[in-house]
Amino acid sequence: MNGFTFDWGAAGDVLPLLLDGFRITLLATVLGFLVGAVLGLLIAIARRAPTRFVTAPVRGVMEFIRSTPLLVQLVGAATVFSSVDPLVIGIIVLGVHYATYTSEVYRAGIDGVPKGQWEASRALSLSPVRTWRAVVLPQAVRNVLPALGNYAISMFKETPFLAVITVQEMVFEARKYGADHFAYTEAFTLAGLIFLVASYPTSLLMRKLEKRLGH
């Protein structure tokens, strides 16, 4: 029985391809998270609307997105919008999917703003827009930064799903090289190491930030 073997020559060949794929992975993560962060904030604000004509549809869409797998959402969107660049579809689907979760993070942060801050804003006759912009959001966002960071890391680790809609991210490149050269071990080992090197320090940073903001 043969033992584990690792072809360093194949590893050297596949590494540049993986780094090219990593750029796509990083781009999808950054832009997808921006979509998710902004849309999540808008959802959190919309859910505080005084009328059910706004809150009910928003809640319904959120539950639908949360109840369906990300993989199904990607394939469905790619099928319906077949003429759109797969990377654009991937970024939007990732962003919308995670917006349903970041909205809950924002909601918790908004609910954590002391009631006296709202009352003081009304006493000073601040407009609703200025109350949100100058009083509520700066406090809420500061408190939820670590949680948002954790969702960014989660999104980064779920970018391999984009391979199913032919986005040439890192795992797509690893699988393609493995199939072409029968070197899956080298390709996926290096891909896993790149994910580890990129995500683990960020996780430590989020923990330090959470401790710092908790004091």
Phi, psi and chi 1 to 4 in degrees:
 res  aa     phi    psi   chi1   chi2   chi3   chi4
   1 MET       -  124.7 -176.3  175.0  180.0      -
   2 ASN   -72.4  143.5  -65.7  -29.9      -      -
   3 GLY   -85.8 -178.6      -      -      -      -
   4 PHE   -68.0  131.1  173.0   80.8      -      -
   5 THR  -125.4  146.1   58.4      -      -      -
   6 PHE  -132.1  117.5 -170.7   89.2      -      -
   7 ASP   -88.2  104.5 -173.3  -19.4      -      -
   8 TRP   -67.8  -27.1  -70.8  101.0      -      -
   9 GLY   -65.4  -44.2      -      -      -      -
  10 ALA   -64.7  -37.6      -      -      -      -
  11 ALA   -61.8  -41.3      -      -      -      -
  12 GLY   -65.8  -33.7      -      -      -      -
  13 ASP   -71.2  -40.2  -71.6  -20.0      -      -
  14 VAL   -82.4  -22.3   73.7      -      -      -
  15 LEU   -56.9  -47.2 -176.7   58.7      -      -
  16 PRO   -59.8  -35.9  -23.3   34.6      -      -
  17 LEU   -66.0  -40.4  -61.3  174.9      -      -
  18 LEU   -66.4  -37.6  -64.9 -180.0      -      -
  19 LEU   -67.6  -35.8  -67.0  178.0      -      -
  20 ASP   -63.4  -43.5  -75.8  -19.7      -      -
  21 GLY   -65.2  -33.1      -      -      -      -
  22 PHE   -64.1  -34.5  178.2   73.7      -      -
  23 ARG   -62.3  -40.1  -73.7 -162.0  -71.0  -91.5
  24 ILE   -67.5  -41.5  -59.3  -60.6      -      -
  25 THR   -58.9  -45.4  -64.7      -      -      -
  26 LEU   -67.3  -40.0 -165.7   59.4      -      -
  27 LEU   -62.8  -44.9  177.7   64.7      -      -
  28 ALA   -63.1  -38.0      -      -      -      -
  29 THR   -67.4  -48.7  -58.0      -      -      -
  30 VAL   -63.9  -50.8  171.7      -      -      -
  31 LEU   -69.3  -39.0  -64.5 -177.2      -      -
  32 GLY   -62.2  -39.9      -      -      -      -
  33 PHE   -68.9  -37.6 -179.5   71.5      -      -
  34 LEU   -60.5  -43.4  -72.7  176.1      -      -
  35 VAL   -61.2  -46.7  171.6      -      -      -
  36 GLY   -64.9  -38.4      -      -      -      -
  37 ALA   -69.1  -45.7      -      -      -      -
  38 VAL   -69.4  -47.5  173.3      -      -      -
  39 LEU   -65.6  -37.3 -177.0   57.9      -      -
  40 GLY   -61.6  -39.0      -      -      -      -
  41 LEU   -65.7  -42.4  178.4   57.8      -      -
  42 LEU   -63.3  -38.8  -64.6  176.8      -      -
  43 ILE   -64.8  -43.7  -68.2  172.7      -      -
  44 ALA   -60.6  -40.3      -      -      -      -
  45 ILE   -69.4  -41.5  -65.2  174.3      -      -
  46 ALA   -62.9  -33.5      -      -      -      -
  47 ARG   -71.5  -11.2  -68.9 -168.9   65.3 -175.5
  48 ARG   -95.9    7.1  -62.7  178.8   66.7   90.3
  49 ALA   -63.5  148.6      -      -      -      -
  50 PRO   -76.8   -5.7   27.6  -34.1      -      -
  51 THR  -119.2  142.2  171.5      -      -      -
  52 ARG   -71.4  -16.9  -73.7 -179.4   54.9   83.8
  53 PHE   -64.0  -20.8  -71.7  106.6      -      -
  54 VAL  -100.2  -49.1  174.7      -      -      -
  55 THR   -69.1  -37.4   59.3      -      -      -
  56 ALA   -64.9  -50.0      -      -      -      -
  57 PRO   -61.7  -39.3  -21.6   33.3      -      -
  58 VAL   -62.0  -45.3  169.8      -      -      -
  59 ARG   -63.7  -39.6 -172.6  178.8  -60.5  110.5
  60 GLY   -63.6  -44.5      -      -      -      -
  61 VAL   -64.1  -41.1  172.1      -      -      -
  62 MET   -60.2  -45.2  -74.1 -179.6   59.0      -
  63 GLU   -65.4  -37.4  -68.8  -57.4  -38.5      -
  64 PHE   -62.6  -46.2  172.3   77.4      -      -
  65 ILE   -65.3  -41.9  -66.9  174.0      -      -
  66 ARG   -68.4  -27.0  -72.1 -177.9 -179.9  179.8
  67 SER   -87.2   -5.4  -59.1      -      -      -
  68 THR  -116.2  142.6   54.6      -      -      -
  69 PRO   -65.3  148.7  -18.6   30.7      -      -
  70 LEU   -58.6  -38.6  174.9   59.6      -      -
  71 LEU   -60.5  -42.4 -172.7   60.7      -      -
  72 VAL   -65.8  -40.0  172.9      -      -      -
  73 GLN   -63.1  -40.7  -65.3  168.8   17.1      -
  74 LEU   -64.2  -49.4  -74.7  166.6      -      -
  75 VAL   -64.6  -41.7  173.7      -      -      -
  76 GLY   -62.4  -45.2      -      -      -      -
  77 ALA   -65.6  -40.1      -      -      -      -
  78 ALA   -66.2  -32.5      -      -      -      -
  79 THR   -72.1  -44.3  -58.5      -      -      -
  80 VAL   -70.4  -41.6  173.5      -      -      -
  81 PHE  -108.6   57.8  -56.7  101.7      -      -
  82 SER   -64.9  -20.8   57.5      -      -      -
  83 SER   -86.7   -6.2   61.2      -      -      -
  84 VAL   -90.2  145.2  179.1      -      -      -
  85 ASP   -54.5  128.7 -171.5  -49.1      -      -
  86 PRO   -56.0  -34.4  -26.3   34.9      -      -
  87 LEU   -65.1  -40.9  178.2   57.6      -      -
  88 VAL   -62.5  -44.0  174.3      -      -      -
  89 ILE   -60.1  -45.3  -68.1  174.6      -      -
  90 GLY   -60.7  -43.4      -      -      -      -
  91 ILE   -63.1  -45.5  -70.4  169.8      -      -
  92 ILE   -67.0  -44.4  -66.5  174.2      -      -
  93 VAL   -64.4  -44.1  171.5      -      -      -
  94 LEU   -58.4  -45.7  -80.2  174.0      -      -
  95 GLY   -63.1  -45.9      -      -      -      -
  96 VAL   -65.9  -42.1  171.9      -      -      -
  97 HIS   -58.7  -48.5 -178.3   83.8      -      -
  98 TYR   -77.3  -18.5  -88.2   87.1      -      -
  99 ALA   -62.2  -31.6      -      -      -      -
 100 THR   -67.8  -23.3   63.1      -      -      -
 101 TYR   -93.2  -41.3  -63.8   97.3      -      -
 102 THR   -65.0  -27.7   58.9      -      -      -
 103 SER   -61.8  -36.4   66.6      -      -      -
 104 GLU   -69.1  -35.3  -69.1  -61.2  -45.6      -
 105 VAL   -64.0  -46.7  173.1      -      -      -
 106 TYR   -61.6  -41.1  -75.9  122.5      -      -
 107 ARG   -60.0  -42.0 -173.4  171.3   66.4   85.6
 108 ALA   -64.6  -39.7      -      -      -      -
 109 GLY   -66.2  -40.7      -      -      -      -
 110 ILE   -65.7  -43.4  -67.2  169.5      -      -
 111 ASP   -64.5  -23.1  -70.2  -16.4      -      -
 112 GLY   -80.5  -10.1      -      -      -      -
 113 VAL   -69.8  125.3  175.0      -      -      -
 114 PRO   -53.5  141.4  -24.7   33.7      -      -
 115 LYS   -58.4  -31.6 -173.1  177.5  179.5 -179.5
 116 GLY   -62.2  -27.7      -      -      -      -
 117 GLN   -66.8  -40.4  -61.2  -74.5  -29.4      -
 118 TRP   -66.0  -43.6  -63.4   88.7      -      -
 119 GLU   -65.1  -38.9  -65.0  172.8  -13.0      -
 120 ALA   -65.6  -37.7      -      -      -      -
 121 SER   -63.4  -41.4  -61.4      -      -      -
 122 ARG   -67.2  -37.8  -74.5 -166.4  -66.5  -91.2
 123 ALA   -65.0  -30.8      -      -      -      -
 124 LEU   -87.5    4.2  -66.7  171.9      -      -
 125 SER    59.6   35.4  -60.4      -      -      -
 126 LEU   -74.2  142.2  -62.9 -178.2      -      -
 127 SER   -68.6  157.8   67.3      -      -      -
 128 PRO   -56.1  -40.4  -26.7   34.9      -      -
 129 VAL   -63.7  -44.5  172.1      -      -      -
 130 ARG   -69.7  -34.1 -170.5  173.0 -179.7 -173.9
 131 THR   -60.8  -46.8  -62.8      -      -      -
 132 TRP   -64.8  -46.4  -80.5   98.9      -      -
 133 ARG   -72.5  -39.9  179.4  173.3   56.1   82.6
 134 ALA  -100.4  -21.5      -      -      -      -
 135 VAL  -115.6  -55.5  179.2      -      -      -
 136 VAL   -77.3  -56.2  177.3      -      -      -
 137 LEU   -62.3  -41.5  -69.2 -176.9      -      -
 138 PRO   -58.1  -38.1  -27.3   36.6      -      -
 139 GLN   -74.6  -42.2  -61.9  179.4   67.8      -
 140 ALA   -66.0  -46.7      -      -      -      -
 141 VAL   -65.4  -40.2  172.0      -      -      -
 142 ARG   -58.7  -39.3  178.9 -179.4 -178.8  -85.8
 143 ASN   -75.1  -21.8  -67.5  -27.7      -      -
 144 VAL  -106.6    5.0  -57.6      -      -      -
 145 LEU   -55.1  -45.7  -79.4  176.9      -      -
 146 PRO   -60.3  -41.4  -24.1   35.0      -      -
 147 ALA   -65.1  -40.1      -      -      -      -
 148 LEU   -63.8  -39.7  -68.4  176.7      -      -
 149 GLY   -61.7  -39.4      -      -      -      -
 150 ASN   -64.8  -37.1  -71.1  -28.1      -      -
 151 TYR   -68.2  -33.7  -84.6  121.3      -      -
 152 ALA   -63.0  -40.4      -      -      -      -
 153 ILE   -65.3  -41.9  -64.6  170.8      -      -
 154 SER   -61.7  -41.8  -63.7      -      -      -
 155 MET   -62.5  -42.8 -179.2 -176.2  -68.8      -
 156 PHE   -56.2  -42.3  172.1   68.0      -      -
 157 LYS   -77.1  -11.2  -68.6 -172.5  -70.2 -173.2
 158 GLU  -101.9    0.1  -70.3 -163.5  -24.5      -
 159 THR   -61.4  -24.9   52.7      -      -      -
 160 PRO   -56.6  -22.3  -30.6   37.8      -      -
 161 PHE   -62.0  -23.5  -76.3  128.0      -      -
 162 LEU   -64.9  -19.1  -59.4 -176.4      -      -
 163 ALA   -61.5  -28.3      -      -      -      -
 164 VAL   -70.3  -17.2  -58.6      -      -      -
 165 ILE  -109.7   23.4   58.9  171.3      -      -
 166 THR    68.6   23.5   69.9      -      -      -
 167 VAL   -74.4  127.2  174.5      -      -      -
 168 GLN   -85.7   60.5  -63.3 -179.6    2.3      -
 169 GLU   -83.3 -170.2   45.9   73.1   57.8      -
 170 MET   -63.8  -44.9 -173.2  163.7   54.9      -
 171 VAL   -69.1  -33.7  171.4      -      -      -
 172 PHE   -58.4  -45.7  178.2   95.0      -      -
 173 GLU   -65.9  -38.7  -65.0  -69.3   -4.8      -
 174 ALA   -64.0  -44.3      -      -      -      -
 175 ARG   -66.7  -40.7 -174.5  176.1   61.9 -179.4
 176 LYS   -64.1  -45.5 -175.4  175.4 -176.9  -61.0
 177 TYR   -64.8  -42.0 -176.6   88.5      -      -
 178 GLY   -60.6  -40.5      -      -      -      -
 179 ALA   -69.5  -37.1      -      -      -      -
 180 ASP   -76.5  -30.5  -68.3  -17.5      -      -
 181 HIS  -121.9    6.7  -60.4   84.9      -      -
 182 PHE    52.1   45.8  -58.1  100.6      -      -
 183 ALA  -131.1   53.3      -      -      -      -
 184 TYR   -63.7  -38.3  -72.0  101.0      -      -
 185 THR   -58.6  -50.5  -61.2      -      -      -
 186 GLU   -65.8  -44.4  -66.4   76.2   14.1      -
 187 ALA   -64.8  -47.8      -      -      -      -
 188 PHE   -78.1  -28.4  -80.1   96.8      -      -
 189 THR   -63.6  -46.5  -62.0      -      -      -
 190 LEU   -66.9  -38.8  -73.2 -180.0      -      -
 191 ALA   -61.2  -42.8      -      -      -      -
 192 GLY   -63.3  -39.4      -      -      -      -
 193 LEU   -66.2  -38.4  -71.4  174.3      -      -
 194 ILE   -64.8  -42.1  -66.9  172.6      -      -
 195 PHE   -59.3  -43.8  -90.6  111.6      -      -
 196 LEU   -63.6  -48.1  176.8   63.5      -      -
 197 VAL   -62.0  -34.8  169.2      -      -      -
 198 ALA   -80.0  -37.0      -      -      -      -
 199 SER   -92.5  -33.9   61.8      -      -      -
 200 TYR   -64.8  -47.9 -175.6   65.3      -      -
 201 PRO   -60.2  -35.8  -23.1   34.8      -      -
 202 THR   -64.9  -38.1  -51.1      -      -      -
 203 SER   -62.7  -42.1  -61.9      -      -      -
 204 LEU   -63.2  -39.8  -65.3  179.3      -      -
 205 LEU   -62.9  -40.5  179.3   62.5      -      -
 206 MET   -65.3  -37.0  -71.1  -58.9  103.6      -
 207 ARG   -65.2  -42.4  -68.3  177.8 -167.2  172.6
 208 LYS   -64.7  -40.6  -70.3 -176.7  179.1  179.6
 209 LEU   -64.7  -40.1 -179.1   61.3      -      -
 210 GLU   -63.5  -42.4 -173.1  172.0    5.3      -
 211 LYS   -65.0  -40.5  -69.2 -179.7 -179.8  178.1
 212 ARG   -65.3  -44.1 -177.8  174.1 -179.4 -179.9
 213 LEU   -73.7  -19.6  -67.3  177.9      -      -
 214 GLY   -78.2  -16.1      -      -      -      -
 215 HIS   -84.0      -  -70.1  -45.1      -      -
